[in-house]
Amino acid sequence: MADGSSHDLKTTPLHSLHVELGAKMVPFAGYDMPVQYPLGVLGEHNHTRAKAGLFDVSHMGQAFLEGPDHETTARALEALVPGDMRGLARGQQRYTVLLTDDGGIIDDLMVARSASADDDGRLFLVVNASRKDVDYAHIASCLPQGVTLAPATERALLALQGPAAVEVMARHCPQAADLTFMSATSAEFVVGGQSIDCHVSRSGYTGEDGVEISVPAAHAQTMARALLAHDEVEPIGLGARDSLRLEAGLCLYGNDIDETTSPVEASIAWVIPKHRRVAGDFPGAERILRELADGPSRKRVGILPDGKAPARGHTEIQVAGAAVGEITSGGFGPTTDGPVAMGYVALAHAKVGTSLDLIVRGKPRTAHVARLPFAPHRYAK
């Protein structure tokens, strides 16, 4: 989980709160981040599935893409991603990927269009912490005249996830209860007579219902403490965040997707709507359309190891003694009560139920290809 040097680490606006709450801090993506709190990774994971977990995701990049109108701004972004940005309605959010010219994934990101007509021409982007500098440079270098990218470095980002998340959020921000999955709005969060402007989306990366809240950094601690004051809410670190997203079958950039993998290989080709496949007007279209038509040479799949020992990243996958792929994410799944993993295998071995061998310390351990997600998604309708 640790990533980067312990020197010169950046901190989020919630750093002192993490320390106060007894978090174990580790380097991650250049930041000093909480990997777990006294409840422990297992307890935090199970609490999020049962009630609500509060995550500090302020290390992720937030930015505004701004142009004279929605058509112009969305068209500029569509030149870099395969998603339908022009068709994004006011108050809608969409998951998409930045692509290289040969169809590799530069990053995966969330894009939201403001619910307000007054903000038409502005898109709100949330990108991965480890890729934000790469993303911003790439996007800025490709924008047409009149469209600009403005990183929102003064904002924090919180995620409240779990079956009780929206109910708790609505006690401070009634607008949250009106949001449907992948919709977003500007809102007010009220605590102790104070009203805090924020941006709320009904989304997350745990497979659970919940919200992500962008808030000015100066108000992040006030908001976090107000949410943690509710009995249903516990702080959650990177350890449980990873096991939750793995059980949900969601990709982690740098593990499961990178500039060598295409959306088709990564089994996220659903990010490309039909009209953009027909137009073929996105970076890497030649490779991606060929893979859609003929099948990719490899594919991301779910993998269930037999027994109780988890399979870690970079574990070689074999069939009949021949290497056919590699584990990209693996660990113990508390909800499934056993080891779970994802990895890439040659297409001929990607069918659900296919028997595999995972090579651990030189010895084969049996496993099989499994359907994703490992834990059912419980998003709001």
Sequence and secondary structure as in RCSB ss.txt:
>XXXX:A:sequence
MADGSSHDLKTTPLHSLHVELGAKMVPFAGYDMPVQYPLGVLGEHNHTRAKAGLFDVSHMGQAFLEGPDHETTAR
ALEALVPGDMRGLARGQQRYTVLLTDDGGIIDDLMVARSASADDDGRLFLVVNASRKDVDYAHIASCLPQGVTLA
PATERALLALQGPAAVEVMARHCPQAADLTFMSATSAEFVVGGQSIDCHVSRSGYTGEDGVEISVPAAHAQTMAR
ALLAHDEVEPIGLGARDSLRLEAGLCLYGNDIDETTSPVEASIAWVIPKHRRVAGDFPGAERILRELADGPSRKR
VGILPDGKAPARGHTEIQVAGAAVGEITSGGFGPTTDGPVAMGYVALAHAKVGTSLDLIVRGKPRTAHVARLPFA
PHRYAK
>XXXX:A:secstr
   S STT B  TTHHHHHHTT EEEEETTEEEEEE TTHHHHHHHHHHHSEEEEE TTSEEEEEE SSHHHHHH
HHHTT SS  TT  TTBEEEEEEE TTS EEEEEEEEE SSGGGTTEEEEEE GGGHHHHHHHHHHH  TT EEE
E TTEEEEEEESTTHHHHHHHH THHHH  TTBEEEEEEEETTEEEEEEEES  SSSB EEEEEEEGGGHHHHHH
HHHTSTTEEEE HHHHHHHHHHTT   BTTTB TT  TTTTT GGGS HHHHHHT STTHHHHHHHHHH  SEEE
EEEEESSS    TT EEEETTEEEEEEEEEEEETTTTEEEEEEEEEGGG STT EEEEEETTEEEEEEEE S SS
  B   
